[in-house]
Amino acid sequence: MVYNFNLGIGWASSGVEYAQAYRAKVLRGAGIDARFVFTDMFPRDNIEHMTENIGFLDSEIIWLYTFFTDCKISPVTYTLSRLEESFGGREFTFKRDGNTARYIFSGSNNFYTVYLTDSESDRVHRVEMVSNGCLIRKDYFTYCRIYSEYYAPLDGKAHLYQRRFFNEDGTVAYEEITDRDAVMYQFPDRLLCSKEELVGYLVSRLQLTEQDVVIIDRTTGIGQAIMQNAGRARIGIVIHADHFSEGSTDQDYILWNNFYEYAFSQHRRISFYVCATDAQSRLLAEQFRQYKGISPRIVTIPVGSLDGLKVSKEPRKKHSLITASRLAGEKHVDWIVEAVVAAREKVPDVTLDIYGKGAEEFKLSELIRKHSAEGYIRLCGQQKLDEVYRKYEAYISGSTSEGFGLTLMEAIGSGLPIIGFDVRYGNQTFVDAGKNGYKIAVHDKMEKKERIEKLTECIVHLFTDADLAGFRWHSYEKAHAYLTGEVENKWKETLNQTR
């Protein structure tokens, strides 16, 4: 079995979670049993809805908090009628507004607020119980109640002091007791004094052997607990971002990225490190030799794969650009918006569609409105893009750091030229300058204005001077190395050599 460890997942997941979803599909196709372990708490959503959304199977998911119960990973099926059966005949009035509902009971300010999975169904995700105006409990459901939170007033606020996790039959499997930043877990036969201990207990319960492989995608807060309890299992570390700080590194000293520092220090316990690109693998190997005098096993495996090349059956929209990412500041989608606005002066029909969700969405919407660009720049939200890329003529990225760039891989798989900055590692992997796009030279002191001007120049050059058909052919050629069969073989080889 291959166990993959991560922290959280969300509706606007990062590249790490999408990389794991790709890996799940690849390992599935290769006939390799795998589980994906998530260790964060998800009080606002059911984890199954988020994992299923990006392609995981329910049977592949382990959630830290339900692992110690007999509750299975499941979509929400618990209904309002089942909730009402638990009221014991109490009279109530009922009101509903979209995906929230309220049951009001007799007495002084006693009510339940119900959060439903959507505005149409009657499926209940959680219930917040208020008595005498004070929040006292929250219940969370899938097909049964999976856990409850208990609250008491403290400093004028509702204070969480306990969670109980239940089995399917309603019996208590274990309890979490919290006191501000301190947390304990009470089991029938043991008391654990931190979340790290809880993670370690999970790993020990897996009863890993030399036939198992543990892959850690994020080590923060969990890496040590996993390694200490993994027994004879082989451990792999996947590197999802730049692994060091270039500005703080010289000939004698390297400042590792703190997300990977512990994993690098434990190289004797690590069977293999995985980088997504050859460039990063070579650089990491050189740095291990230079700064540590060691040569650990480092393999290159793309974090994604392509089931096939997507060839457009319809004419692509002329002078159309696509970008896709989390709408976060480090993606610099605002630079792209400004560049497209400026490029309209020389390419009057250029358009941009922006796919993704994130904290910058409102800011981008306001920027588009400021330039009166709603007619040619669109925010398209989070969508499945497999069949979307091939409708466009080119892909553009404003990111100044990509460990791999799943959207870049998907773009070349649909024959798109790419415009982006000449930064490690994604753009350097997927863009051959002048052959299937442009890489813009960039440095730390380069002002935002100049970056936007360079993006603008590349957009204009691509749509007025470039051989788009030749660029498209070269992107398709590069994409062959990322076909699923190729990536499956890399994982098979890596996992077989660790046994």
C-alpha positions in Angstrom: 0.0 0.0 0.0 1.1 3.6 -0.7 0.0 6.1 1.9 0.1 9.8 0.9 0.0 12.4 3.7 -1.1 16.0 3.4 -2.7 18.6 5.6 -5.8 20.1 4.1 -7.9 20.5 1.0 -10.4 23.1 -0.1 -12.7 24.2 -2.9 -10.0 26.3 -4.3 -7.2 23.8 -3.7 -3.6 24.5 -4.2 -1.4 22.6 -6.7 -0.4 20.1 -4.0 -3.9 18.7 -3.8 -4.4 18.7 -7.5 -1.0 16.9 -7.8 -2.3 14.3 -5.3 -5.5 13.8 -7.3 -3.4 13.2 -10.5 -1.2 10.8 -8.5 -4.3 8.9 -7.3 -5.5 8.5 -10.9 -2.0 7.4 -12.1 -1.6 4.9 -9.3 -5.1 3.6 -9.9 -4.3 3.1 -13.5 -1.0 1.3 -12.6 -2.9 -1.1 -10.3 -1.1 0.3 -7.2 -3.2 0.5 -4.0 -3.1 4.0 -2.5 -4.6 6.0 0.3 -4.5 9.7 0.8 -4.5 10.9 4.4 -5.6 14.4 5.3 -4.9 15.7 8.8 -6.6 19.1 9.0 -10.0 19.7 10.6 -12.8 20.7 8.1 -15.7 22.2 10.2 -17.3 24.2 7.3 -17.4 21.4 4.8 -17.6 17.7 4.5 -14.2 16.5 3.3 -15.8 14.0 0.9 -17.4 16.7 -1.2 -14.0 18.4 -1.7 -12.0 15.3 -2.4 -14.6 13.9 -4.8 -14.7 17.3 -6.5 -11.1 17.0 -7.8 -11.2 13.3 -8.6 -10.5 11.1 -5.5 -12.5 8.0 -4.8 -14.1 7.8 -1.4 -12.3 4.5 -0.8 -8.9 6.3 -1.3 -9.4 8.9 1.5 -8.5 8.6 5.1 -9.4 11.6 7.4 -7.4 11.7 10.6 -10.4 12.4 12.8 -12.7 9.7 11.5 -9.9 7.1 11.2 -10.4 6.0 14.8 -14.2 5.5 14.3 -16.1 3.1 12.0 -17.7 6.0 10.1 -16.8 5.8 6.4 -15.9 8.7 4.1 -19.2 9.6 2.5 -21.2 12.3 0.9 -23.9 14.0 3.1 -27.1 12.0 3.1 -28.5 12.9 6.5 -31.8 14.8 6.1 -34.0 17.3 7.8 -36.6 14.6 8.5 -34.0 12.5 10.3 -33.0 15.5 12.3 -36.6 16.2 13.3 -36.9 12.6 14.6 -34.3 13.5 17.2 -36.4 16.3 18.7 -38.3 14.0 20.9 -41.7 15.5 20.0 -40.8 19.1 20.9 -42.9 21.6 19.1 -41.1 24.1 16.8 -41.5 26.6 14.0 -39.4 26.2 10.8 -37.9 28.8 8.5 -35.6 28.2 5.5 -33.5 30.7 3.5 -31.5 29.0 0.7 -28.9 26.6 2.3 -29.7 27.6 5.9 -32.7 26.7 8.0 -33.8 27.5 11.5 -35.9 25.5 14.0 -37.3 27.7 16.8 -38.4 26.0 20.0 -40.4 27.3 23.0 -38.5 29.0 25.7 -36.1 31.9 25.8 -34.0 32.2 22.6 -33.7 28.5 22.0 -33.2 27.5 18.4 -31.2 25.3 15.9 -29.5 26.8 12.9 -29.1 24.1 10.1 -26.5 24.4 7.4 -27.6 22.3 4.3 -25.3 21.2 1.5 -27.1 23.4 -1.0 -30.2 25.6 -1.5 -32.3 22.8 -3.1 -31.9 19.6 -1.1 -32.7 18.8 2.5 -29.3 17.2 3.3 -27.9 18.4 6.6 -24.1 19.1 7.0 -24.2 20.7 10.4 -26.5 22.0 13.1 -25.7 24.8 15.6 -27.7 24.6 18.8 -28.4 27.8 20.8 -30.0 27.7 24.3 -30.9 30.9 26.2 -29.0 32.9 23.5 -25.7 30.9 24.0 -24.2 28.5 21.5 -23.8 25.2 23.3 -23.2 22.6 20.6 -22.6 21.9 16.9 -23.4 18.5 15.3 -21.7 17.4 12.1 -23.2 14.8 9.7 -22.6 12.6 6.7 -24.8 9.6 6.7 -24.8 9.7 10.5 -23.5 12.1 13.1 -19.7 11.9 12.9 -18.8 14.4 15.6 -20.1 17.1 17.9 -18.5 20.3 19.3 -19.4 21.6 22.8 -19.2 25.3 23.7 -19.5 27.5 26.8 -19.5 31.3 27.1 -16.0 32.7 27.8 -15.0 36.4 27.6 -18.2 37.2 25.9 -17.7 34.6 23.1 -18.6 31.0 22.5 -15.6 28.9 23.6 -15.0 25.4 22.2 -13.9 23.1 25.0 -14.6 19.6 23.6 -15.2 17.5 20.6 -16.7 14.0 20.6 -16.2 11.6 17.6 -18.8 8.9 17.1 -19.2 5.5 15.7 -22.0 4.7 13.3 -24.2 3.4 16.2 -23.8 6.7 18.1 -21.3 5.4 20.7 -18.3 7.6 21.5 -15.1 6.5 19.8 -12.9 9.1 21.5 -12.9 12.7 22.7 -10.8 15.9 22.0 -10.5 18.2 24.9 -9.3 21.8 24.2 -8.1 24.6 26.5 -7.2 27.5 24.3 -4.0 26.3 22.5 -3.7 23.1 24.4 -5.4 19.9 23.1 -5.7 16.3 24.4 -7.3 13.2 22.9 -9.0 10.8 25.3 -9.3 7.2 24.1 -10.5 4.2 26.1 -7.0 3.0 26.6 -4.8 6.1 26.2 -4.4 9.8 26.5 -2.6 11.7 23.7 -1.4 15.2 24.5 -1.1 16.8 21.1 -2.3 16.6 17.5 1.2 15.4 16.5 0.7 12.4 18.9 -2.7 11.8 17.3 -1.1 11.7 13.8 1.6 9.4 15.1 -1.0 7.1 16.6 -2.8 6.9 13.3 0.5 5.9 11.6 1.2 3.2 14.2 -2.3 1.8 13.7 -1.6 1.3 10.0 0.9 -1.4 11.0 3.2 -0.5 8.2 5.7 -3.1 6.9 8.6 -3.0 4.4 6.0 -3.6 1.7 4.4 -0.2 2.4 5.5 3.2 1.1 4.7 6.5 2.8 4.7 9.6 0.7 4.6 12.9 2.5 3.4 15.9 0.5 3.5 18.4 3.4 5.6 17.8 6.5 4.6 20.8 8.5 3.4 19.7 12.0 3.2 16.0 10.9 6.5 14.9 9.3 8.2 13.9 12.6 5.2 12.0 13.9 4.9 10.1 10.6 8.6 9.2 10.4 8.8 8.1 14.1 5.9 5.7 13.7 6.4 4.4 10.1 8.3 1.4 11.2 10.0 -0.4 8.2 7.9 1.4 5.6 9.9 3.3 2.9 9.4 7.1 3.0 9.3 9.4 0.1 9.1 13.2 0.1 7.5 15.1 -2.7 8.8 18.6 -3.3 6.1 20.9 -4.6 7.8 24.3 -4.6 11.2 25.9 -4.7 13.2 24.2 -2.0 15.6 27.0 -1.0 15.9 30.7 -0.7 18.3 31.9 -3.4 18.8 35.4 -1.8 20.0 33.8 1.5 22.3 31.2 -0.1 26.0 31.5 -0.8 28.9 29.2 -1.5 29.1 28.1 2.1 25.5 28.2 3.4 22.1 27.3 2.0 18.8 28.4 3.5 16.3 25.6 2.8 12.6 26.3 2.5 11.3 25.7 6.0 8.6 23.3 4.6 11.4 20.9 3.5 14.2 21.6 6.0 13.1 18.8 8.4 12.7 16.3 5.5 16.2 17.2 4.2 17.7 16.8 7.7 16.3 13.3 7.9 17.8 12.1 4.6 19.0 8.9 6.2 15.4 7.9 6.8 14.2 9.0 3.4 14.1 6.4 0.6 13.6 8.9 -2.2 12.8 12.5 -2.9 10.5 13.4 -5.8 10.9 16.6 -7.9 8.5 17.4 -10.7 11.1 18.6 -13.1 14.6 17.5 -14.2 15.9 21.0 -13.6 14.9 20.9 -9.9 16.2 17.4 -9.5 19.6 18.4 -10.8 19.8 21.5 -8.7 18.8 19.7 -5.5 21.3 16.9 -6.1 24.1 19.5 -6.6 23.1 21.2 -3.4 23.0 18.0 -1.4 26.5 17.2 -2.6 27.8 20.8 -2.0 26.3 21.6 1.4 25.8 18.1 3.0 28.3 15.9 1.2 25.6 13.3 0.4 23.8 11.9 -2.7 20.3 10.8 -1.7 18.0 9.2 -4.3 16.2 12.0 -6.2 13.8 11.1 -9.0 11.8 13.2 -11.4 8.2 12.4 -11.7 5.7 15.0 -13.1 3.0 15.8 -10.6 0.4 15.5 -13.3 -0.3 13.6 -16.5 -2.3 13.8 -19.7 -4.7 11.1 -20.7 -4.2 12.2 -24.3 -3.5 15.3 -26.4 -6.5 17.5 -26.9 -6.9 18.6 -30.5 -9.4 21.3 -31.3 -12.3 20.1 -33.5 -13.6 23.7 -33.9 -11.6 26.8 -34.9 -10.0 28.4 -31.9 -11.2 31.8 -31.0 -8.9 34.3 -32.6 -6.5 36.2 -30.3 -7.9 34.5 -27.2 -5.9 34.0 -24.0 -6.6 31.8 -21.1 -5.1 31.7 -17.6 -6.0 29.4 -14.8 -4.8 29.4 -11.1 -5.8 30.1 -7.6 -6.7 33.8 -7.6 -3.9 34.6 -5.1 -1.5 37.5 -5.0 1.5 35.5 -5.9 -0.1 34.5 -9.2 -0.2 38.1 -10.3 -3.3 37.8 -12.4 -3.7 41.6 -12.1 -0.5 42.0 -14.2 -2.1 39.9 -16.9 -5.3 42.0 -16.8 -3.3 45.2 -17.2 -1.2 43.7 -20.0 -4.3 42.6 -21.9 -5.9 46.0 -21.5 -2.7 47.6 -22.9 -2.4 45.0 -25.8 -5.8 46.0 -27.1 -4.2 49.1 -28.6 -2.4 46.9 -31.2 -4.5 43.8 -31.1 -8.0 45.2 -30.8 -9.8 41.9 -30.5 -7.6 40.2 -27.9 -9.6 38.5 -25.1 -8.7 37.0 -21.7 -10.6 34.4 -19.7 -9.5 33.9 -16.1 -10.4 30.5 -14.5 -10.1 29.9 -10.7 -11.3 31.1 -7.3 -9.5 32.7 -4.5 -9.0 35.8 -2.3 -8.1 38.1 -5.2 -11.4 37.6 -7.0 -13.0 40.8 -5.9 -9.9 42.8 -6.5 -9.7 41.5 -10.0 -13.3 42.1 -10.7 -12.8 45.8 -9.6 -9.7 46.1 -11.8 -11.6 44.8 -14.8 -14.5 47.2 -14.1 -12.0 50.1 -13.7 -10.7 49.5 -17.2 -14.3 49.0 -18.6 -12.9 45.6 -19.8 -16.0 43.4 -19.0 -16.5 42.9 -22.7 -13.2 41.1 -23.3 -11.9 40.0 -19.8 -14.0 37.5 -17.9 -13.8 35.8 -14.5 -15.0 32.3 -15.3 -14.7 30.7 -11.8 -13.6 27.2 -11.0 -14.3 24.8 -13.8 -13.1 21.4 -15.1 -10.8 22.5 -17.9 -9.9 19.3 -19.7 -11.9 20.3 -22.8 -11.6 24.0 -22.4 -8.0 24.9 -23.2 -8.3 23.9 -26.8 -10.8 26.6 -27.5 -8.1 29.2 -27.0 -5.1 30.3 -29.0 -2.6 30.8 -26.1 -2.0 30.5 -22.4 -0.5 33.3 -20.2 0.9 33.2 -16.7 1.9 36.0 -14.4 3.4 33.7 -11.7 6.9 34.3 -10.5 7.3 30.9 -9.0 6.0 27.5 -10.1 7.3 24.2 -8.8 5.7 22.5 -11.8 2.6 24.2 -13.1 -0.3 21.7 -13.7 -2.1 24.3 -15.9 1.1 24.7 -18.0 1.2 21.0 -18.6 -2.5 20.9 -19.5 -2.1 23.9 -21.8 0.6 22.3 -23.9 -1.5 19.1 -24.0 -4.0 21.2 -25.9 -1.4 22.7 -28.1 -1.3 26.2 -26.6 1.8 28.4 -26.8 2.7 29.9 -23.4 3.7 33.4 -22.3 5.3 33.6 -18.9 8.3 34.8 -16.8 11.7 33.0 -17.0 11.4 31.6 -13.5 12.0 28.2 -12.0 10.7 25.6 -12.7 7.5 25.3 -14.5 7.9 27.9 -17.3 11.4 26.8 -17.9 10.2 23.2 -18.3 7.2 23.8 -20.6 8.3 26.8 -22.6 11.0 26.7 -25.3 11.5 30.4 -26.1 10.7 31.2 -29.6 9.4 27.7 -30.3 6.2 27.4 -28.4 6.1 30.7 -26.5 8.1 33.4 -24.7 9.9 33.4 -21.4 10.4 37.0 -20.0 13.7 37.6 -18.3 13.0 38.9 -14.8 14.9 40.0 -11.7 14.0 41.0 -8.2 14.4 44.7 -8.8 12.2 44.7 -11.9 9.3 47.0 -11.3 5.7 46.0 -11.7 5.2 48.5 -14.6 8.1 46.9 -16.5 6.7 43.4 -15.9 3.4 44.4 -17.3 5.0 46.1 -20.3 7.0 42.9 -21.1 3.8 40.8 -20.9 2.1 43.3 -23.2 4.9 43.1 -25.7 4.8 39.3 -25.8 1.0 39.2 -26.3 1.3 41.6 -29.2 4.3 39.8 -30.7 2.5 36.4 -30.4 -0.6 37.5 -32.2 1.0 39.7 -34.8 4.4 38.1 -35.7 4.6 34.5 -34.4 4.1 31.3 -36.3 1.1 30.1 -34.2 0.8 26.9 -36.1 4.4 26.0 -35.5 4.2 27.0 -31.8 1.1 24.8 -31.4 2.9 21.8 -33.0 5.9 22.2 -30.7 3.6 22.3 -27.6 2.0 19.1 -28.7 5.5 17.5 -29.1 6.5 18.5 -25.6 3.3 17.2 -24.2 4.1 13.6 -25.2 6.5 13.2 -22.2 3.6 13.8 -19.8 1.1 11.2 -21.1 -0.3 9.1 -18.3 1.4 5.9 -19.5 4.8 7.6 -19.2 4.1 8.9 -15.7 2.7 5.5 -14.6 5.9 3.9 -15.6 7.9 6.4 -13.6 5.9 5.7 -10.5 6.1 1.9 -11.0 9.9 2.1 -11.3 10.3 4.4 -8.3 8.0 2.3 -6.0 9.4 -1.0 -7.1 13.0 0.2 -6.4 12.0 1.1 -2.8 10.9 -2.4 -1.9 
